[in-house]
Amino acid sequence: MTDQDYQLFEQRQRARGIDVERVKSRLKSLKIETPSWGFGDSGTRFKVFRNRYAARTPYERIEDAAEVHRLTGLCPSVAIHIPWDKTDSYDGLRSHAESLGVTIGAINPNLFQDDAYMLGSVTNADVTIRRKATEHLLECVDIARQTGSRDISLWFADGTNYPGQGDLRARKTWMRESLEEVYGALAPGMRMLIEYKFFEPAFYHTDLADWGMAYNLACKLGPQAQVLVDTGHHAPGTNVEHIVAYLLDECRLGGFHFNSRKYADDDLIVGAIDPYELFLIFYQIVHASEDACADVRSTVDNIAYMIDQSHNIEPKVEAMVRSVLNVQTQYAKALLVDHAEVRAAQERQDVLGAEEAVRKAFEFDVGPLLRVVREEQGLPVDPIAAFREGAYNGKIKKRASSFKG
């Protein structure tokens, strides 16, 4: 990059009335949580592919997450999954993370791998299994207290494959009763983030199938319960940015699980398939942060941006770096939307003028901007190249010496 590249970018944006220094400041404050499970072995329902370089323990996964933060400056926290990250000392895990410059983020209970949960967890017809599931959720609240975590991130595989397999209304009641108990155990300042998914692994019905069901449940539980939007958990053609705008206006958008989809929950690198959708999601968020009431702006300020990807064929750390850089890129573009221009076109009912005012921000090359931001933060200008050439990549490869495939 030459200084001229950035100077031309800056001149062009200032001519449009964009405060470039404010854009840079907001970019520097962006935080994206990485998932511990993204650094370990994973696969599809057909096979888990063993990777000789993958992290194998909670401590190694946190070390990989810390390296992503060192390279990008974007990822100061790492979500953990219980029991995948179960350990004898969560205080020790927290200390390990903090020694590496990161913190423990959201706690994610696992209610889909135990044999007992084959026909459901908190919605199981067997009261003893429902109790088992609720106790696990309460255990995760306690872990959050030990790790200093704010968020309990909930996704349920519960559902049915055939008509008549389960009592749909009873299952709805059982889920609410379980989450009411867990909600009551939250400490002040903690949040329950409720995720949804319209199919898989259940194919007739899913107990939390869409954002409306998650929103309804959150409203019934109370203000510490909010909706978690996974960008992969939607049918093709779903207007995710509309869902985001609606939940923002209702002050119930708690966070995101970023990934990407071609058909449904493909678990691909965020922005890999439809970067424009990601841009439009951030456009709604930025717009709300600048042109909404105080409660909505407060909701924006507390959105948890999290990656949720299990990299199956990609190098783990490099794929995570690429994911967070893709998010940063689309956020940067969304910050360049001239909202006054959009509003003026809307008021005169200029359909194409309003669309163009949004789209042209997406078409800007923000590479020069992001490189300058990284330079000012003392970060590698090209994080992926820095990883490939760096000592940590060599450290990961040494794991192969003890790999048992």
PyMOL commands that set and color helices and strands:
alter all, ss='L'
color gray80, all
select helices_A, chain A and resi 3-15+20-29+36-39+58-72+90-99+115-117+127-147+168-185+211-221+240-249+275-290+294-301+316-334+339-347+351-362+367-377+383-389+391-402
alter helices_A, ss='H'
color red, helices_A
select strands_A, chain A and resi 34-35+42-43+48-49+77-82+103-109+151-154+159-160+191-195+205-206+225-230+253-258+304-307
alter strands_A, ss='S'
color yellow, strands_A
deselect
rebuild
show_as cartoon
